[in-house]
Amino acid sequence: MLFTFESGTFLFYHMKRIRCPKCDEAILFDDSLYTPGRTLVFECPSCRKQFKIRVGVKMPQSNEADPEFTREEEEPLPVGHLVVVENAFHLRQEIPLFPGKNSVGRHVKGTKANAAFKTVDPSVDQTHCHITVSVNRNGERKYVLRDGPSGTGTFHMNELVGLKESVNVEDGAIITLGATTLILRDTPPSDVEE
């Protein structure tokens, strides 16, 4: 993993990402500096919540995990992305789209949407719509949009997508979820994390 700071560029090989239990903010730390079994105390930079973790101890697997949304050890590379247009409810964001079913919606702790974005827009559901990405025989990507179902509806180019409808969408398509506007891009996001 490569980080760039004002003083220069640094390489970190053992960076781990944990999430704040209160606000779900991602926090990075180098686990190679600590012995397995050691307890560390973190303070979230966003909400100032203090919490403890034990280094080198794996969390027990929950039996309630939904196999449709579990992630593999090696995550596939994104093939496209959604640009969330900035408005009064949220900042501009880029949401990666992976091959298969991408559930798009509002990011909350414990959400099952794998393409969620941070917003306070009350008209966006936790799982508002789905975008399925597939590759045809010619190697061209195909994007299919379906409603979640959602409370306020999903719109493609200002046309309502019905509950049982599927719409083929292309690069540059404008998708509206409540008061939120998304633009589909057929390229990976500019800030792909490794």
C-alpha positions as CSV (number, residue, x, y, z in Angstrom):
1,M,0.0,0.0,0.0
2,L,1.4,3.4,-0.9
3,F,0.8,6.6,1.0
4,T,1.9,10.1,0.0
5,F,2.4,12.7,2.7
6,E,3.8,16.3,2.5
7,S,7.2,15.0,3.7
8,G,7.4,12.3,1.0
9,T,6.1,8.9,0.0
10,F,6.1,5.9,2.3
11,L,5.4,2.2,1.7
12,F,3.4,0.2,4.2
13,Y,3.2,-3.6,3.7
14,H,1.2,-4.7,6.8
15,M,-1.5,-2.0,7.0
16,K,-4.8,-3.3,8.3
17,R,-8.1,-1.5,8.2
18,I,-10.6,-1.6,11.1
19,R,-13.9,0.2,11.4
20,C,-15.1,2.3,14.3
21,P,-18.0,0.5,16.1
22,K,-19.9,3.8,16.4
23,C,-19.7,5.6,13.1
24,D,-18.1,2.9,10.9
25,E,-15.2,5.1,9.9
26,A,-12.2,3.2,8.4
27,I,-8.9,3.4,10.5
28,L,-5.6,2.1,9.2
29,F,-2.8,0.8,11.4
30,D,0.4,-1.3,10.9
31,D,-0.2,-4.7,12.6
32,S,3.4,-5.9,12.1
33,L,4.5,-3.5,14.9
34,Y,2.6,-5.5,17.6
35,T,2.8,-9.0,18.9
36,P,-0.3,-11.3,18.4
37,G,-2.7,-11.2,21.3
38,R,-1.8,-7.7,22.4
39,T,-4.7,-5.3,23.1
40,L,-4.7,-1.9,21.4
41,V,-6.8,1.1,22.2
42,F,-7.9,3.3,19.3
43,E,-9.7,6.7,19.2
44,C,-11.8,7.3,16.1
45,P,-10.7,10.6,14.4
46,S,-14.3,11.3,13.3
47,C,-16.5,10.7,16.4
48,R,-13.8,10.4,19.1
49,K,-15.1,7.0,20.3
50,Q,-12.5,4.9,22.1
51,F,-12.5,1.2,21.5
52,K,-10.1,-1.8,21.9
53,I,-9.0,-4.6,19.6
54,R,-6.8,-7.6,20.1
55,V,-4.0,-8.0,17.4
56,G,-3.8,-11.3,15.6
57,V,-7.1,-12.6,16.9
58,K,-9.7,-13.3,14.2
59,M,-13.4,-12.5,14.8
60,P,-15.7,-15.5,15.0
61,Q,-17.8,-16.1,11.9
62,S,-21.5,-15.3,12.3
63,N,-24.0,-18.0,11.3
64,E,-26.3,-15.2,10.2
65,A,-24.1,-14.0,7.4
66,D,-25.8,-13.8,4.0
67,P,-23.8,-15.8,1.5
68,E,-24.9,-13.4,-1.3
69,F,-23.1,-10.5,0.2
70,T,-20.0,-12.2,1.7
71,R,-16.7,-11.2,0.2
72,E,-14.0,-13.5,-1.0
73,E,-10.5,-13.4,0.3
74,E,-9.3,-11.8,-3.0
75,E,-11.7,-9.1,-4.1
76,P,-12.2,-8.7,-7.9
77,L,-11.2,-5.5,-9.5
78,P,-13.9,-2.9,-10.2
79,V,-15.0,-2.6,-13.8
80,G,-17.0,0.6,-13.6
81,H,-18.2,3.1,-11.1
82,L,-21.0,5.5,-10.1
83,V,-20.3,9.1,-9.5
84,V,-22.5,10.5,-6.7
85,V,-23.1,14.2,-7.6
86,E,-22.6,16.5,-4.6
87,N,-25.7,18.2,-3.2
88,A,-27.0,19.4,0.2
89,F,-27.1,15.8,1.6
90,H,-23.6,14.6,0.7
91,L,-20.3,15.2,-0.9
92,R,-19.1,13.9,-4.3
93,Q,-18.2,10.2,-4.1
94,E,-17.1,7.5,-6.5
95,I,-18.7,4.0,-5.8
96,P,-16.9,1.1,-7.5
97,L,-19.0,-1.5,-9.4
98,F,-17.9,-5.1,-9.6
99,P,-18.9,-8.0,-11.9
100,G,-22.2,-9.4,-10.7
101,K,-25.0,-7.9,-8.6
102,N,-24.2,-4.5,-7.0
103,S,-26.8,-3.3,-4.4
104,V,-26.8,0.5,-4.4
105,G,-28.1,2.5,-1.4
106,R,-27.5,4.6,1.7
107,H,-24.5,3.6,3.8
108,V,-25.5,2.7,7.4
109,K,-23.7,0.4,9.8
110,G,-24.5,-3.2,9.0
111,T,-25.9,-2.4,5.5
112,K,-26.2,-5.3,3.0
113,A,-25.7,-2.9,0.1
114,N,-22.2,-3.6,-1.4
115,A,-22.2,-0.3,-3.4
116,A,-23.4,2.0,-0.6
117,F,-22.6,5.7,-0.4
118,K,-22.6,8.0,2.6
119,T,-25.6,10.4,2.6
120,V,-28.1,11.9,5.0
121,D,-30.8,12.0,2.2
122,P,-33.9,10.4,3.8
123,S,-35.3,9.6,0.4
124,V,-32.6,7.1,-0.4
125,D,-33.2,3.6,1.0
126,Q,-30.5,1.3,2.4
127,T,-30.9,-1.0,-0.6
128,H,-32.5,1.4,-3.2
129,C,-31.6,-0.3,-6.5
130,H,-29.4,-3.0,-8.1
131,I,-27.0,-2.7,-11.0
132,T,-25.9,-6.1,-12.4
133,V,-22.6,-6.0,-14.4
134,S,-21.9,-8.8,-16.9
135,V,-19.6,-9.3,-19.8
136,N,-21.0,-10.5,-23.1
137,R,-19.2,-12.8,-25.7
138,N,-17.5,-9.9,-27.4
139,G,-16.0,-8.8,-24.1
140,E,-18.2,-5.7,-23.8
141,R,-19.7,-4.9,-20.4
142,K,-23.4,-4.7,-19.9
143,Y,-25.0,-2.8,-17.0
144,V,-28.6,-3.7,-16.0
145,L,-30.6,-1.4,-13.6
146,R,-33.4,-2.6,-11.4
147,D,-35.4,-1.0,-8.6
148,G,-34.7,-2.2,-5.0
149,P,-37.8,-2.0,-4.4
150,S,-37.5,1.5,-3.0
151,G,-39.9,3.9,-1.3
152,T,-39.3,6.8,-3.7
153,G,-38.5,5.0,-6.9
154,T,-35.5,4.7,-9.2
155,F,-35.2,6.9,-12.3
156,H,-33.1,6.4,-15.4
157,M,-32.8,9.5,-17.5
158,N,-35.9,10.9,-15.7
159,E,-38.0,7.8,-16.6
160,L,-39.3,5.7,-13.6
161,V,-38.0,2.2,-13.5
162,G,-40.9,0.0,-12.6
163,L,-40.8,-2.6,-9.8
164,K,-40.4,-5.6,-12.1
165,E,-38.6,-3.8,-14.9
166,S,-34.9,-4.0,-15.9
167,V,-33.2,-1.3,-17.9
168,N,-30.0,-1.5,-19.8
169,V,-27.8,1.5,-18.9
170,E,-24.6,2.7,-20.6
171,D,-21.7,5.0,-19.8
172,G,-22.9,8.5,-18.9
173,A,-26.4,7.3,-17.9
174,I,-28.0,9.5,-15.2
175,I,-29.7,7.5,-12.4
176,T,-31.8,9.4,-9.7
177,L,-32.5,7.9,-6.3
178,G,-34.7,10.3,-4.3
179,A,-32.8,13.6,-4.3
180,T,-29.5,12.0,-5.2
181,T,-28.1,11.9,-8.8
182,L,-25.7,9.2,-9.9
183,I,-23.7,9.1,-13.2
184,L,-22.6,5.7,-14.5
185,R,-19.0,5.4,-15.7
186,D,-17.7,2.4,-17.6
187,T,-14.2,2.8,-16.1
188,P,-12.8,1.8,-12.7
189,P,-12.9,4.6,-10.1
190,S,-9.9,7.0,-10.0
191,D,-9.0,6.1,-6.4
192,V,-9.0,2.2,-6.4
193,E,-7.7,0.9,-3.1
194,E,-5.5,-2.2,-3.1
